[in-house]
Each structure stands twice: as structure tokens, then as C-alpha cells.
Amino acid sequence: MSTEITQYGSLQEHAAALIISEQADIDRDLLLSRLKNILTKTPKLASMPAQAIANATLTAMAPDPSLSNWEDIYMVPYGQTINVSFSHNFLQKLALKNGAVRVFNVHLIHDSDNVSITENGMTFSVDPFGANRTMENFKGVLVEAILANGEKKYGITPRDHIEKARGASKASGSGPWKTWYYEMAKKVAIKNLLKGLEISREYAEAIRIDNVEYDFSKKTMPPETKSEVNALEALNSTIQSTAKREFISNSTLAEAGYDFIEHEGWVMFEEKDLSDSFIEEHQLLSKPSKPGKLFGRLEKPSNVIEAPKGAQ
């Protein structure tokens, strides 16, 4: 029997429940919206376990828990691994956030552009609509930044350096490297320019995450979630193995007059509405992640979970 028992209506709802079990102060509706966007942007994530998606999401939230910059976050699956990647816009926002960097300008350099470095600094001219601005004529990325103290910094990252960075990623042939090459090239250039500078804790955390490829499938579930899953397994085992088990029938629900929500063979009640005898008779289950709610099995569930091997 799988240890991942899902009583939720969708993958994002299951992942959201696991995330909220660790960070209860998250806005659930906003979280669901962000998860839906991520799954829409990367459909292959739908084949990943909810726990892996939850762990990847919690990691992606570390630099900015506000959930406000999710268009700048990518989750790229391969095998059982999810690579969390941030866009160059995300890194710029974090660098500008606390004033460590005042101005950012990022330029894609092609054969039709001119860049020169002299003792007086750097001069350049870029023709953004030139005929030679093709992938074949792409030479690299120029970044200019003005720091909080007014110092100007320039950085040129040639294409061969960008290709080395791409080749070092397991997701080099998929995700943003495949669909947004120029955007990833800009990110490599920004990271090079600001390397070694103390920008902010959030920026440093984003760089650390962006530079590591995690296997979220190997991360353990939060203790609350483990208890919840084990409780559901134990209850289901009792349902399958006990002939005298009292299921909850539709007629019982109608007669009792309690408000409830039904989903995939389970029924959820407000604990405050129930009598002690009803709770005991139907062996209702409580869950740490849903205080004040009680759950039971319907007489004819639409999706009965198979009993563990050896259960009679």
C-alpha cells in the first residue's frame, strides 16, 4: 500500500496541505493559485509526488515567503528530482530590495553591438533592433550596476561561459534553459557581476538554492503529515478488516442532520456539531492539520483504498 494517501481533490490541494502543515500562516487560496500556476507552466510536475512538490515549494519560498514573485520561479523535474531555479528578474528584485544595488541594466550583446573598455571605464552601444541580433550572432551579456555607495560596476559574460553554466545543469535541455535561453544567460551574468558582494541574506539564500540541485523525493515528510497519513492508514485497515465496522450511510447522515462535506469516500464534519455517541459509533478520525474537523468512511465510498498486504 502506498504511504501517500490522498483525500484531496487535486495535486495542488494535497501539496498545499503538506506545505501548510509546516507553515500554517500561509494564505491557502494564494498558495493554491501559485501551485496551479507552477503546474500549468511545467505540466511534467503532475507526475511528481505531492510531497516532492511541497518540499520544492518550501525551498523556493525561502528567499521571499510572500509568494509575490512566483512568475520568476521555475521548478524543473527530471526523474524524482526537482530543480528550483530563479529568473534574473528575481535576483535583481532581491538585490534592489534593500538598496545594496541602486540601478541595474542588462544588455544582450550581438555582433552588431560595440563594447570597449578603457582606463576611463567602459563604453558601449547596443542596437536592440539590429539585423544581426540572432542566436548565431549572440556574443554574451553585459551588466552594469550602480551600488549603494555610488560605485559603478560592469561585467561581461561571454557566450562560452554561459554555455559552461548551462552544461553544468542537469536541466540544461529542458525548462527555462530550453524555452528562455536569453533570460538564463542574463541570470548567469548577474551572478558573475555580484559574486563576492554582500548584497542581502535573501539574495545569498536565492543564490545558494539556485546553485544546488535537490532530490526532494528523499526528504522526509513533516512529523504532522506522517502522523496524519499513519492515522488514515490505520483507520482504513480497520474498515477493511473489521466485519462489525459501522460505516456512515447516506440515510444516517440525513437522519442525524449534521452538516458535512463528502469527497472520494470520506465525509468531514464540524466536531462541535457532533454528539459523543455519534463520534464513538462511527469511529471518527481527527487530523492535526484540520483542527475542529472529524472524518469517517462512507458506506459505499467511491474510491476505497486497498488494504495493506496481510490484512484480513
Buried (B, 14 or more C-beta within 10 A) or exposed (E): EEEEBBBBEBBBBBBBBBBBBBEEEBEEEBBBBBBBBBBEBBEBBEEBBBBBBBBBBBBBBEBBEEBEBBEBBBBBBBEEBBBBBBBBBBBBBBBBBEEBBBEBEBBBBBEBBEBEEEEEEBEBEBEEEEEEBEEEBBBBBBBBBBBEEEEEBBBBBEBEBBEEBBEEBEBBEBBBBEEBBBBBBBBBBBBBBBEEBEBBEBBBBBBEBBEEBBEBBEBEBBEBBEBBBEBBBEBBBBBBEEEEEBBBEEEBBEEBEBEBEBBBBBBBBEEEBBEEEBBEEBBBBBBEBBEEBBBBBBEEBEEBBEBEEEEE
